[in-house]
Amino acid sequence: MTALRSLSLAFAIALASAAGAQSPLTPYQSLGHDLLRELVETNTTYSAGSTTRAAEALAARFRAAGFAAVDVQIVGPDSGRDAKDRNLVVRYRGKGTRRPVLLIGHLDVVEARREDWVLDPFALTERNGYFYGRGTLDMKNGDAGWVVALLRMKQEGIVPAGDYILALTAGEEGGGGYNGIAWLLAHRRDLIDGTYALNADAGGGELRQGRPIAMDVQAAEKVFQTYRLTVRNPGGHSSLPERDNAIYRLSAALGRLAAYEFPLQTNAITRAYFTLTAPLGEARLASDLSAVGSSAVPDSAAASRLARVSPFFNAQLRTTCVATMIQGGHAVNALPQRVTATVNCRILPDVDPKDVERAIRTVVADTAVAVSRADTATASPPSPLPAHVEHAIRDVTASMWGPLPIIPMMETGATDGLFLRNAGVPVYGVSGYFVDLNNSADVRAHGLDERIGVKAFYDQIEFTYRLLKAL
């Protein structure tokens, strides 16, 4: 075969492959794509963006679809800086034969600096089977899923047994300002009063080696607590360095903290997770998962091996604390007078934050390093999954991916669900998005070049619609 013919054949094969990969989108996939683009390209960071703009754009879509004005509300603080970050609450009217079900998600995203990214974080880019952009995974994909499902049900004339209430809110990422769910509970609880809440910011399908193995449902979450470690020093001229340097002293303390591991510990949710996922792994992994899940006192050797497999398993097994920010010094030619590190902890639900603070002080082992709380931890009691919700999730999952186990899991981060749980509203984290939790290339929430799979996103949209119909 000549080189020219070989090149022509390769080109023809490439064209055929591309044509096969680009199957036409359904109308609701197209709607999902448009919504995801609109949300990603609306900057909703606290520093430079606005959740109000995103809420207004979505509200216009609901009104155009025939939702009454009274059922589409943008609420939140009316003045000051917080007015730029308001919340969208939409009510989908049902027959009234069951109490309303609350659907929650957050519109804000964590900060993203263009100079750090390969791609523009605030432009939706499709490349090699992925959508890239800030919020694609956390969690504008979930927001789009809720919106598409409700608009589709409205167009199809579906009247559910009871109301659905959608609350897309501000302030979940904690970049500043107020928290939208907490504000609604305090000021407009009537708008979000539901029997339970479904949270698209947690849970979801689990992949292993590209194959769906389970549908995880978040039933518990870790507790968010941040500390500041501060060293002060008289400072002086940089030409006359002292041995007692604030930066070096804080660095040494952080090094000791980095080397420390909090004790291994499981709870009812994590033991259930390890036990139910054990049969889904290869021999050694399955054995370690089973050993950790079978007892309230985890097998230390098995737990240590799991912790080395992935950050996800490690975070399921212990409280974690990690330095996330540092500030120090005041001039290039002066010895530092003050240096502060921010340490963010994700505490197991049944661990007392005071014990964590005591452990940090012990590990730091330096009275010159002041340890203080930067916020106040809010406990998040677990929410046992009711049978009818589990059955609906199981049936819808099976209709799309075949029979998969429904597995309770503990969210390693923290979500707005904690405010609702503390207000007496059970919260179940459920999402139709599948991801390999042990593959850091695909777990990019809060990181550079955040992305989601294109097909997985469209599957998530379909799952969300089917779940709301089933419930």
Summary of the structure (lengths in Angstrom):
residues: 471
radius of gyration: 24.2
end to end distance: 60.2
largest distance: 79.1
contacts: 1577
relative contact order: 0.16
helix: 40%
strand: 21%
